[in-house]
Amino acid sequence: MSKTVLFVLCLINKGITENVNKPNVLLIFVDDLRHLSTDEVILPNIKKMADTGVNFKNAFAQQALCAPSRNSILTGRRPDALHLYDFYSYWRDTVGNFMTLPQYFKEHGYDTYSVGKVFHPGKSSNFTDDYPYSWSHHPYHAPTEIYKDAAVCKNMITKKYQKNLICPVNVNNQPGKSLPDLQILDYAIKVLKNNRTKPLFLAVGFHKPHIPLKFPKHYLDKIPLNKIHQPKVPYRPKDMPLVAWNPWTDIRSREDIRRLNISFPFGTMPSKWTLKIRQSYYAAALYVDHLIGKLMLHVDTRKTVIVLTSDHGWSLGENGLWAKYSNFDVALKSPLLFLGSGIPRKVIHEPVELINIFPTLVDLANLARIPQCTNTKDKSLCIQGKSLEPFIYQNITSRSFAISQYPRPSVYPQKNSDKPRLKKIKIMGYSIRTKRYRYTEWISFNNTLFTINWNKKHGIELYDHKLDPYESINLRTNKHYKNVINYLSKLLKTQIDTFKVETH
């Protein structure tokens, strides 16, 4: 055999050996899944994953809205760096050709797949889910996704089909005789069963419990209505700044809720309907949990790093609020689990950020580390998140915090307060969450220059989680918290100013 052939064979064998030593990666996204306690509902498969890996109990999104959060997670950069606070811009065209998490793995020899909702579809991912940059193969979307908002919810009185919020269904009677998440599961299992020579990076994005709350109706039987509780504080606190309120317009627009004629913007959901919505949300979460359990049966956890998370949380009537669109804990807190391939069992209570997923997976897969960005203008290969590997493998006791934000078009809630387009954003609410406190400042924002003015405030909030875990008592004017407010205000400004293009 010639020396040339031997050399080529050695290179091939070296590549195969390197690929064998790389762990597979499974990233599971669940859409709009809040951090659910076992007091609310037990999700047995997610609980099993939490019990066998590292469970971050206080993980927070950078913004409680799908596209900004997902792009932030997948690029490792904050919404301010991406200039994305809505659904209508693509960072590669408007800000910079930033590297993504799957792209980085792809460039390090991985076969990368997107199945379901990973990037938010549409303009914010260039109508391609960032293919071919991020993915080795065309992203898969379930054929039945086209019916996700169809009028398939039967009114038991009129017998007509509506576009409802609450929508338990018979799957065989649905268009296509299936549901998107069922088809996503089937496709993801096929990917896992494929024979391959490259290591796998598989991202699977399930749609539920995103509204409408449409799921196989038998899951509702597993969540008895008489076991559902009202939120501890189901009304708007008097000391909540007006700008902090989100009027949950997408909930109001659903036909079953619209007929309740709840006054806008501060009307309270009737208690009967509060229980019904909470029941259906838990049932939808249980449905997805069951699918995750089926998916995990096909995963070799000895050779795979698995992360499970959501793009953000979801309010279920706390403080009178519903859905996402705010800086409150329930809207921002998401499950975050890491397991498999040498990862220990551990529970972490320190606040962390979803932006940290990118560098953490890089570390867990033993890939070359990416440097930290020094500021928003940094267009080099860098990320703003920090690896959680020290939390996973060491006993970290140092203080940590999470930064989040939400835009508003006005102080007084209006029709577009939940989802203002960039050109309508006039206020940005920046929030910092420490182990004990959540502190938020709502400040003026220039939507063309992307500048902020700390001197023009439209609302301040301070919540003490030791005394008030439901964030229902704003301590802004409490003289006993003056030093806490001063400290958190300075800390927040320092963090935001580091990554803003300009402040004044």
Secondary structure, DSSP 8 states (H G I E B T S, - for coil): --HHHHHHHHHHHHHHHHHHHS-EEEEEEETT-----TTT---HHHHHHHHTSEEEEEEE-SSSSHHHHHHHHHHT--HHHHT-SSSS--HHHHT-----HHHHHHTTT-EEEEEESSS-SSGGGTTTTTTTTS-SS--B--GGGGGTTSS-EE-TTT--EE--SEEEE-GGGSGGGS-HHHHHHHHHHHHHHS--SS-EEEEEEE-TTSSSEEEEGGGGGGS-GGG----SS-S--TTS-GGG----HHHHTSHHHHTT---TTT----HHHHHHHHHHHHHHHHHHHHHHHHHHTT--TTSEEEEEEES---EESGGG-EES-SSSHHHHEEEEEEESTT---EEE-S-EEGGGHHHHHHHHTT-----B-SSTT--SS-BS----HHHHHS---S---EEEEEEES-SS--TTSSS--GGG--EEEEEEE-SSEEEEEEEEEETTTTEEEEEEEEEEEEEETTT-TT-----TT-GGGHHHHHHHHHHHHHHHHHT-SEE-
